[in-house]
Amino acid sequence: MIRHFHYGTVTEAINYFAKQGYTIDFNLKDNFFNASGKKIFDPEAFEIIDLYHYEGNSDPGDEATVYAIESATGGKGVFVSGNGNDIDIETAKMLSFLHFKHTTK
């Protein structure tokens, strides 16, 4: 079964994932994910569990994707990326290392 959700904002998607246990706010720094500027994680150690793509109604600059990601050690959080022209080369490269976890529900 394909699940389709619609959230009015990126914040709503982040809140949904937080309720599912994805509470770490991941950011990119120097080709690694970091959480709160403290921990550094290799992107290849993560899987994309779920994602939500948000398209702004009028401004392409409002487009974003919220990724629910999980590490092999159980770290669960979200990573938010701009889309289209707003995505930088570093982000695109890091996202290419991630793969989707295949689940059947």
N, C-alpha and C positions, 0 to 999 in steps of 0.2 A: 504494500500500500504506500502510495506517495503522500507525504504529509505536506500541506501548504498552510503557512501561517502568514498573517499580515499584521505588522506592528506599525503604528503611525509614525514612530520615530526610532532612531537608533537606540536611544535610551530605553525604550520599551523592550527592544530585543535584548539589550544587555541585562536588564532586570529579569527577563524570562530565563536567560541562561544562568544568572546568579542563583535563581531559585532551584536550578538543576545541579548546583554545586560548582559552577564555573565562576569562581570568585576572585581569581588572580587577574590583575590588569596587566597584560603583557604589552611591552613596547619594544621597538627595535633600537639597538645601539651597537654599532661596530659589527654588524653581521650576526648578532646574537639577540635572542629574546631576553629582556630583563624584566623583573618584577619589582616595582617600587625602587628602581635604581640600585638594587642590592644584588640580586641573584642573576647569574648569567646561564642561559640554556642554549644548547645547540639546536637549531630549528629541525635538524634531521631526526631528533629524538621525539618529535611530536607528530600527532595525527590530527586531522580535522575531523571532529565528531559531527559537527553540524555547522550550518552557516545561515546567515540572513542577509540578503542583498537589499539595500534600501535605495530607492531612486527618488530624488527630490522632485516635487511636482513641477517646478518651473526652472530651476537652476541646476545644470549638470554638476556644478561644484558641490551640490548637496549629496551627491551619490556616495555611498559607503557600503562596505561589507563588514559584518560582525562575524568573526570566526570563533566557535567554541572549540578549543584545542586542549589536548591532553598529552602529557608526557608519559614515557614508558614507566616512570617512577610514580605516576599517579597525580602529578601536578595538573590541576584543571583551572583553566581561565579563558579569558576572551582577548582577542586581538582585533582591533578595528583598523581597517585600511580604507583609504580613499580609492576611487575607481577611475578608469579612463585616463584622461590627461592629468589627473591629480595624483596618480600613483607614481612614486619615484622609482628609480632603477634599483635601489637597495631593497625596497619593499617587494618589488616584483621578483627579484632574485630569491629572497627568503621564502616567499610564498611558493616558489617552484620546488622547494625542498620538502614541503608538506604534502602529505597524501591523505586521502579520505579513508577513514575506517569503514570497512564494509560491514553493515549490520542488516539483519533481517528482522522486521517487527511486524 
